[in-house]
Amino acid sequence: MNSIKAVLFDLDGTLLDTANDLGLALNHLLQDHQLPVIPFEKIRFMAGAGCRGLLKLGMNIGPEDERYPTLCQQLLNLYQRYLVETTQFFPGILSTLDFLEKKSIPWGIVTNKPAKYTDPLIRHLQLDKRASCVVSGDTLPNCKPHPEPILYACNLLQQNPENCLYIGDSLIDILACKAAGSPSLGALYGYIPAEEDPLLWGADGYIHHASEIIHWI
């Protein structure tokens, strides 16, 4: 991957470890509805699945349930309250960002997380001045696995897609890369359900620790 001129990151499960704050929100919702709380280690693997995955885990309901829209909004309201309670960088991320900046390699964020949650997180962790671009889930008409967000980020970075490495921890990240024509790395340290085999995603490479990104570049 010696043609890499820019790097793009997924947010939850790749750049930031947000699982515990999502878990706080879910368990408070369950308590509000007199339901048993879920151990954080079980929530962790569903942290990248949004309302759909978390409500299925905690309440066994899906979007077809008439209660779903109300419960989803309650969960999101709670998450906004706990947004920056415990969220932190994954090990090796800060040193990787320092490396990229030292080498004058621009980096950005492409996430399906709506901007109302993305932007406060970025400011809280003082990334708003460091990231060369931030594309949230509602920045554009389409979100991943559609290629539009990655292509838009590449345009902002003034780089061709084939020169922009994308790192993510889910199949939709890799599908978006393939559609956009960008090389991809699968972050095996992210929020991957136990029953899923990420080696079947077809990423260009896989990493167990964020510091391995430097090797690939």
FIBA-23135 format. One record per residue (C-alpha): y, z negated, x. Coordinates in Angstrom, 1 decimal. Each point is the difference from the previous one (the first is absolute). Example, Ala and Ser with C-alpha at 12.3 -4.5 7.8 and 13.67 -1.06 7.14 Angstrom:
2
<rec yy="-4.5" zz="-7.8" xx="12.3"/>
<rec yy="3.4" zz="0.7" xx="1.4"/>
! end
This chain:
217
<rec yy="0.0" zz="0.0" xx="0.0"/>
<rec yy="2.4" zz="0.7" xx="2.9"/>
<rec yy="2.1" zz="2.2" xx="-2.3"/>
<rec yy="1.1" zz="-3.1" xx="-2.0"/>
<rec yy="3.8" zz="-0.2" xx="-0.2"/>
<rec yy="0.4" zz="-2.5" xx="-2.9"/>
<rec yy="-2.1" zz="-2.7" xx="-1.7"/>
<rec yy="-0.2" zz="-0.9" xx="-3.7"/>
<rec yy="-1.5" zz="-3.2" xx="-1.3"/>
<rec yy="-1.3" zz="-1.1" xx="-3.4"/>
<rec yy="1.4" zz="-3.4" xx="-0.9"/>
<rec yy="-2.5" zz="-2.4" xx="-1.6"/>
<rec yy="-3.1" zz="-0.3" xx="2.0"/>
<rec yy="1.2" zz="2.0" xx="3.0"/>
<rec yy="3.5" zz="-1.1" xx="1.1"/>
<rec yy="0.3" zz="-3.3" xx="-1.9"/>
<rec yy="-2.6" zz="-2.6" xx="-1.2"/>
<rec yy="1.2" zz="-0.6" xx="-3.5"/>
<rec yy="-3.3" zz="-1.2" xx="-1.5"/>
<rec yy="0.7" zz="-3.7" xx="-0.3"/>
<rec yy="3.3" zz="0.5" xx="-1.9"/>
<rec yy="-1.8" zz="2.4" xx="-2.4"/>
<rec yy="-2.7" zz="-2.7" xx="-0.3"/>
<rec yy="2.6" zz="-2.6" xx="-0.8"/>
<rec yy="1.3" zz="2.2" xx="-2.8"/>
<rec yy="-3.4" zz="0.7" xx="-1.4"/>
<rec yy="-1.1" zz="-3.6" xx="0.0"/>
<rec yy="3.2" zz="-1.2" xx="-1.6"/>
<rec yy="-0.6" zz="2.5" xx="-2.7"/>
<rec yy="-3.5" zz="-1.2" xx="-0.5"/>
<rec yy="1.2" zz="-3.6" xx="-0.2"/>
<rec yy="2.6" zz="1.0" xx="-2.6"/>
<rec yy="-2.8" zz="1.4" xx="-2.1"/>
<rec yy="-2.3" zz="-3.0" xx="0.5"/>
<rec yy="-2.5" zz="2.0" xx="2.1"/>
<rec yy="-1.7" zz="-1.0" xx="3.3"/>
<rec yy="1.8" zz="1.0" xx="3.2"/>
<rec yy="-1.7" zz="2.5" xx="2.5"/>
<rec yy="-0.6" zz="-0.9" xx="3.6"/>
<rec yy="2.5" zz="1.8" xx="2.3"/>
<rec yy="-2.8" zz="1.6" xx="2.0"/>
<rec yy="-1.2" zz="1.8" xx="-3.1"/>
<rec yy="3.6" zz="1.1" xx="-0.9"/>
<rec yy="0.6" zz="1.4" xx="3.4"/>
<rec yy="-2.3" zz="3.0" xx="-0.4"/>
<rec yy="1.8" zz="0.9" xx="-3.2"/>
<rec yy="3.5" zz="-0.4" xx="1.3"/>
<rec yy="0.5" zz="3.7" xx="0.4"/>
<rec yy="-1.1" zz="0.8" xx="-3.5"/>
<rec yy="3.1" zz="-1.1" xx="-1.9"/>
<rec yy="0.1" zz="-1.4" xx="-3.5"/>
<rec yy="-3.1" zz="2.0" xx="-1.0"/>
<rec yy="-2.2" zz="-1.5" xx="2.7"/>
<rec yy="1.4" zz="-3.6" xx="-0.1"/>
<rec yy="-0.2" zz="-0.2" xx="-3.8"/>
<rec yy="-3.5" zz="1.3" xx="0.0"/>
<rec yy="-0.9" zz="-2.6" xx="2.6"/>
<rec yy="1.7" zz="-2.9" xx="-1.7"/>
<rec yy="-0.3" zz="0.8" xx="-3.7"/>
<rec yy="-2.5" zz="2.8" xx="-0.2"/>
<rec yy="2.4" zz="2.3" xx="-1.9"/>
<rec yy="1.2" zz="3.5" xx="0.7"/>
<rec yy="2.8" zz="2.3" xx="-1.1"/>
<rec yy="-1.9" zz="0.8" xx="-3.2"/>
<rec yy="0.5" zz="-3.6" xx="-1.2"/>
<rec yy="3.0" zz="-0.4" xx="-2.3"/>
<rec yy="1.0" zz="-3.2" xx="2.0"/>
<rec yy="0.1" zz="1.9" xx="3.3"/>
<rec yy="3.7" zz="1.1" xx="0.0"/>
<rec yy="1.2" zz="-3.5" xx="-0.8"/>
<rec yy="-2.3" zz="-1.7" xx="2.5"/>
<rec yy="0.8" zz="2.5" xx="2.7"/>
<rec yy="3.7" zz="-0.7" xx="-0.5"/>
<rec yy="-0.6" zz="-3.7" xx="0.2"/>
<rec yy="-1.9" zz="0.4" xx="3.2"/>
<rec yy="2.7" zz="2.1" xx="1.6"/>
<rec yy="2.7" zz="-2.5" xx="-1.1"/>
<rec yy="-2.0" zz="-2.7" xx="1.8"/>
<rec yy="-0.5" zz="2.1" xx="3.0"/>
<rec yy="3.7" zz="0.6" xx="0.3"/>
<rec yy="0.4" zz="-3.8" xx="0.1"/>
<rec yy="-2.5" zz="-0.4" xx="2.8"/>
<rec yy="0.9" zz="3.2" xx="1.8"/>
<rec yy="0.8" zz="-1.4" xx="3.4"/>
<rec yy="-1.8" zz="-3.4" xx="-0.2"/>
<rec yy="-2.7" zz="0.7" xx="2.6"/>
<rec yy="0.2" zz="3.8" xx="0.7"/>
<rec yy="-0.2" zz="0.8" xx="3.7"/>
<rec yy="-0.7" zz="2.8" xx="2.5"/>
<rec yy="-3.6" zz="0.7" xx="0.9"/>
<rec yy="-0.8" zz="-0.9" xx="3.6"/>
<rec yy="1.0" zz="2.7" xx="2.4"/>
<rec yy="2.5" zz="1.6" xx="-2.3"/>
<rec yy="3.2" zz="-1.3" xx="1.6"/>
<rec yy="-1.1" zz="0.9" xx="3.5"/>
<rec yy="-0.9" zz="3.5" xx="-1.3"/>
<rec yy="3.4" zz="0.4" xx="-1.6"/>
<rec yy="1.6" zz="-1.1" xx="3.2"/>
<rec yy="-2.0" zz="2.6" xx="1.9"/>
<rec yy="1.0" zz="2.8" xx="-2.4"/>
<rec yy="3.7" zz="-0.9" xx="0.3"/>
<rec yy="-0.2" zz="-0.3" xx="3.8"/>
<rec yy="-1.5" zz="3.5" xx="0.1"/>
<rec yy="2.6" zz="1.3" xx="-2.5"/>
<rec yy="-2.7" zz="0.8" xx="-2.5"/>
<rec yy="1.5" zz="-0.4" xx="-3.5"/>
<rec yy="-2.1" zz="-1.8" xx="-2.6"/>
<rec yy="0.2" zz="-0.5" xx="-3.7"/>
<rec yy="-1.7" zz="-1.4" xx="-3.1"/>
<rec yy="-1.6" zz="1.9" xx="-2.8"/>
<rec yy="-1.4" zz="-2.3" xx="-2.8"/>
<rec yy="-0.9" zz="0.1" xx="-3.6"/>
<rec yy="1.8" zz="-3.3" xx="-0.5"/>
<rec yy="3.1" zz="0.3" xx="-2.2"/>
<rec yy="3.3" zz="-0.3" xx="1.8"/>
<rec yy="0.9" zz="-3.2" xx="-1.8"/>
<rec yy="-2.7" zz="-1.8" xx="2.0"/>
<rec yy="0.0" zz="2.2" xx="3.1"/>
<rec yy="3.7" zz="-0.4" xx="0.8"/>
<rec yy="0.2" zz="-3.8" xx="-0.1"/>
<rec yy="-3.1" zz="-0.2" xx="2.2"/>
<rec yy="1.5" zz="2.4" xx="2.5"/>
<rec yy="3.3" zz="-1.9" xx="0.2"/>
<rec yy="-1.8" zz="-3.4" xx="0.2"/>
<rec yy="-2.0" zz="1.1" xx="3.0"/>
<rec yy="3.1" zz="1.7" xx="1.6"/>
<rec yy="-1.6" zz="3.5" xx="-0.1"/>
<rec yy="2.8" zz="1.6" xx="-2.0"/>
<rec yy="1.9" zz="0.9" xx="3.2"/>
<rec yy="-3.1" zz="0.9" xx="2.0"/>
<rec yy="-1.9" zz="2.4" xx="-2.3"/>
<rec yy="1.2" zz="3.6" xx="0.2"/>
<rec yy="-1.0" zz="0.5" xx="-3.7"/>
<rec yy="-1.5" zz="-1.9" xx="-2.9"/>
<rec yy="-1.6" zz="1.9" xx="-2.9"/>
<rec yy="-1.1" zz="-2.3" xx="-2.9"/>
<rec yy="-2.3" zz="0.8" xx="-2.9"/>
<rec yy="2.9" zz="0.9" xx="-2.3"/>
<rec yy="2.2" zz="1.8" xx="2.5"/>
<rec yy="-1.4" zz="3.4" xx="-1.1"/>
<rec yy="-1.7" zz="1.4" xx="-3.1"/>
<rec yy="-3.4" zz="-0.3" xx="1.7"/>
<rec yy="-1.7" zz="-2.7" xx="2.1"/>
<rec yy="-3.1" zz="0.0" xx="2.1"/>
<rec yy="-2.6" zz="1.6" xx="-0.1"/>
<rec yy="2.5" zz="2.8" xx="-0.7"/>
<rec yy="1.4" zz="1.3" xx="3.3"/>
<rec yy="3.6" zz="0.0" xx="-1.1"/>
<rec yy="0.9" zz="-3.5" xx="1.4"/>
<rec yy="-1.4" zz="0.8" xx="3.5"/>
<rec yy="1.6" zz="3.5" xx="0.0"/>
<rec yy="3.3" zz="-1.6" xx="-1.0"/>
<rec yy="-0.2" zz="-2.6" xx="2.7"/>
<rec yy="-0.8" zz="2.7" xx="2.6"/>
<rec yy="3.1" zz="1.9" xx="-1.1"/>
<rec yy="2.1" zz="-3.2" xx="0.3"/>
<rec yy="-1.3" zz="-0.4" xx="3.5"/>
<rec yy="0.6" zz="3.7" xx="0.7"/>
<rec yy="-3.6" zz="0.5" xx="1.2"/>
<rec yy="-2.7" zz="2.3" xx="-1.1"/>
<rec yy="-2.9" zz="-1.7" xx="-1.9"/>
<rec yy="-2.5" zz="0.8" xx="2.7"/>
<rec yy="2.1" zz="-2.0" xx="2.4"/>
<rec yy="0.3" zz="-3.1" xx="-2.2"/>
<rec yy="-2.9" zz="-2.5" xx="0.2"/>
<rec yy="-0.6" zz="-2.0" xx="-3.1"/>
<rec yy="-1.9" zz="-3.3" xx="0.0"/>
<rec yy="-1.4" zz="-1.5" xx="-3.2"/>
<rec yy="-2.8" zz="-2.2" xx="-1.4"/>
<rec yy="-1.2" zz="1.9" xx="-3.0"/>
<rec yy="-1.5" zz="3.3" xx="-1.1"/>
<rec yy="3.1" zz="1.1" xx="-1.7"/>
<rec yy="1.9" zz="-0.3" xx="3.3"/>
<rec yy="-2.4" zz="2.4" xx="1.7"/>
<rec yy="-0.1" zz="2.4" xx="-2.9"/>
<rec yy="3.8" zz="0.2" xx="0.0"/>
<rec yy="-0.1" zz="0.7" xx="3.8"/>
<rec yy="-2.5" zz="2.8" xx="-0.4"/>
<rec yy="2.1" zz="1.6" xx="-2.8"/>
<rec yy="3.1" zz="-0.3" xx="2.1"/>
<rec yy="-1.6" zz="1.2" xx="3.2"/>
<rec yy="0.7" zz="-3.2" xx="1.9"/>
<rec yy="-2.5" zz="-1.7" xx="2.4"/>
<rec yy="-1.2" zz="-3.4" xx="-1.2"/>
<rec yy="-1.4" zz="-3.3" xx="1.1"/>
<rec yy="-2.0" zz="-2.3" xx="-2.2"/>
<rec yy="1.0" zz="-3.7" xx="0.4"/>
<rec yy="-3.3" zz="-1.8" xx="-0.2"/>
<rec yy="1.8" zz="-3.4" xx="0.2"/>
<rec yy="1.6" zz="0.7" xx="-3.5"/>
<rec yy="-1.0" zz="-0.7" xx="-3.6"/>
<rec yy="-3.2" zz="2.0" xx="-0.2"/>
<rec yy="-2.5" zz="-1.1" xx="-2.7"/>
<rec yy="-3.4" zz="-1.0" xx="1.4"/>
<rec yy="-1.8" zz="2.7" xx="-2.0"/>
<rec yy="2.2" zz="2.8" xx="1.4"/>
<rec yy="-0.9" zz="1.9" xx="3.2"/>
<rec yy="3.3" zz="1.0" xx="1.6"/>
<rec yy="-1.9" zz="2.2" xx="2.5"/>
<rec yy="-0.6" zz="2.4" xx="-3.0"/>
<rec yy="3.8" zz="0.5" xx="-0.4"/>
<rec yy="0.1" zz="2.6" xx="2.7"/>
<rec yy="2.9" zz="-1.4" xx="2.0"/>
<rec yy="0.7" zz="1.4" xx="3.4"/>
<rec yy="-0.7" zz="-3.4" xx="1.5"/>
<rec yy="-0.4" zz="-3.7" xx="-0.8"/>
<rec yy="1.4" zz="-3.1" xx="1.4"/>
<rec yy="-1.1" zz="-3.7" xx="-0.2"/>
<rec yy="3.3" zz="-1.4" xx="1.3"/>
<rec yy="3.6" zz="1.3" xx="-0.2"/>
<rec yy="0.4" zz="0.1" xx="3.8"/>
<rec yy="-2.6" zz="2.8" xx="0.1"/>
<rec yy="2.7" zz="2.3" xx="-1.5"/>
<rec yy="1.6" zz="0.2" xx="3.5"/>
<rec yy="-3.3" zz="1.4" xx="1.4"/>
<rec yy="-0.1" zz="2.7" xx="-2.6"/>
<rec yy="3.6" zz="1.0" xx="0.7"/>
! end
